[in-house]
Amino acid sequence: MKILVVDDSKVMRSIIIRTIKHAGYADAVFAEAGNGIEALKAMREGQPDVMLLDWNMPDLNGIDLAEKLKGAGIKVKFGFVTTETSDAMRQRAMEAGALFLVAKPFTPEGMQAALAKALA
């Protein structure tokens, strides 16, 4: 399984990856991107099974990337790992096709539940 982690903080990407491994996905192959533009490039090199997006990033943020992919008809399972958890933002994420929204700070159990839903 290939997982693309998209966050502008390298430290946060490392924390997310470590948490996913602790959540039972230690055998996953991970790719990283620091913003939506890098994520698009990474997807051209091989589409992931699931993508985890931060909401707020420079250049191309997570929600704009999700909406761009949907508009282009590119289907990839994804969700958000973010501090943005308002009802309006949750609704916008779901309309863009997000399967989950994991609030920071998160736990391995929460991450496992979100990924299980996306990979079902």
Phi, psi and omega per residue, in radians:
M1 nan 2.374 3.119
K2 -1.909 2.255 -3.138
I3 -2.114 2.201 3.073
L4 -1.778 2.119 3.137
V5 -1.868 2.098 -3.052
V6 -2.069 1.925 3.135
D7 -2.730 2.472 -3.116
D8 -1.299 -0.190 3.104
S9 -1.762 2.032 3.105
K10 -1.055 -0.674 3.116
V11 -1.076 -0.781 3.137
M12 -1.132 -0.682 3.081
R13 -1.032 -0.736 3.114
S14 -1.116 -0.716 3.123
I15 -1.131 -0.752 3.127
I16 -1.082 -0.819 -3.132
I17 -1.076 -0.802 3.123
R18 -1.056 -0.731 3.137
T19 -1.144 -0.714 3.112
I20 -1.093 -0.740 3.107
K21 -1.061 -0.769 3.110
H22 -1.174 -0.363 -3.141
A23 -1.449 0.046 3.076
G24 1.890 0.169 -3.115
Y25 -2.028 0.761 -3.083
A26 -1.147 -0.421 -3.118
D27 -1.512 -0.027 -3.128
A28 -1.155 2.664 3.017
V29 -1.730 2.245 -3.064
F30 -1.912 2.449 2.961
A31 -2.152 2.663 -3.101
E32 -2.238 2.630 3.045
A33 -2.543 2.530 -3.099
G34 -1.623 -0.110 3.088
N35 -2.933 3.114 -3.089
G36 -1.125 -0.596 3.127
I37 -1.145 -0.772 3.080
E38 -1.126 -0.605 3.124
A39 -1.125 -0.732 3.097
L40 -1.060 -0.726 3.104
K41 -1.114 -0.774 3.140
A42 -1.094 -0.625 3.137
M43 -1.201 -0.555 3.082
R44 -1.164 -0.471 -3.135
E45 -1.448 -0.136 3.129
G46 2.666 1.977 -3.077
Q47 -1.164 2.326 3.127
P48 -1.339 2.837 3.018
D49 -1.299 -0.572 3.114
V50 -2.650 2.594 -3.130
M51 -2.223 2.344 3.072
L52 -1.934 2.158 -3.034
L53 -2.004 2.459 2.886
D54 -1.455 2.656 -3.133
W55 -1.377 -0.918 -3.041
N56 -1.722 1.981 3.090
M57 -2.574 2.715 3.091
P58 -1.287 2.868 3.043
D59 1.248 -1.108 3.069
L60 -2.553 1.881 -3.059
N61 -1.345 3.022 -3.032
G62 -1.088 -0.793 -3.099
I63 -1.201 -0.670 3.093
D64 -1.145 -0.657 3.077
L65 -1.093 -0.821 -3.137
A66 -1.029 -0.773 3.140
E67 -1.181 -0.615 3.106
K68 -1.148 -0.769 3.125
L69 -1.100 -0.772 3.132
K70 -1.078 -0.784 3.138
G71 -1.091 -0.529 3.136
A72 -1.540 -0.024 3.135
G73 1.323 0.304 3.123
I74 -1.504 2.080 -3.084
K75 -1.755 2.064 3.040
V76 -2.516 2.416 3.098
K77 -1.297 2.310 -3.111
F78 -2.698 2.875 3.035
G79 -2.715 3.083 -3.091
F80 -1.914 2.483 2.956
V81 -2.105 1.831 -2.897
T82 -2.719 2.872 2.995
T83 -1.529 -0.179 -3.118
E84 -1.407 1.858 -3.058
T85 -2.309 0.326 3.117
S86 -1.170 2.760 3.128
D87 -1.044 -0.689 3.141
A88 -1.117 -0.741 3.141
M89 -1.236 -0.663 3.081
R90 -1.066 -0.751 3.127
Q91 -1.104 -0.782 3.132
R92 -1.085 -0.702 3.121
A93 -1.088 -0.786 -3.126
M94 -1.164 -0.657 3.092
E95 -1.123 -0.523 3.116
A96 -1.399 -0.154 3.091
G97 1.922 0.083 3.138
A98 -1.081 2.442 3.118
L99 -1.667 -0.303 -3.136
F100 -2.761 2.833 3.021
L101 -2.425 1.974 3.131
V102 -1.788 2.146 -3.129
A103 -1.461 2.415 2.999
K104 -1.417 2.408 -0.089
P105 -1.302 2.720 -3.053
F106 -2.244 2.934 -3.133
T107 -2.133 2.838 3.044
P108 -1.018 -0.643 3.141
E109 -1.134 -0.753 3.100
G110 -1.133 -0.690 3.124
M111 -1.177 -0.714 3.133
Q112 -1.096 -0.746 3.138
A113 -1.096 -0.739 -3.129
A114 -1.158 -0.794 -3.121
L115 -1.197 -0.639 3.108
A116 -1.056 -0.693 3.107
K117 -1.130 -0.736 -3.106
A118 -1.247 -0.554 -3.053
L119 -1.684 0.010 -3.130
A120 -1.172 nan nan
